[in-house]
Amino acid sequence: MGSLRELLATDHRQALEFFFQRLKDVSGPDVHHAELLYNASVLARYAQVPTHAKVDL
């Protein structure tokens, strides 16, 4: 199970690189590098936020 966990686990840098490369692939040449980086960072952060509560209220 350890190897599966390694495949599924990503850190912020890996998520940022993933979204940055994909956005760069689909954006036009007139999009500024800083804008791509900002949008990729927002997507990477959102992708790593848990979607369920760890405890019940």
Secondary structure, DSSP 8 states (H G I E B T S, - for coil): -HHHHHHH---HHHHHHHHHHHHHHHS-TTS-HHHHHHHHHHHHHHHTS-SS-SS--
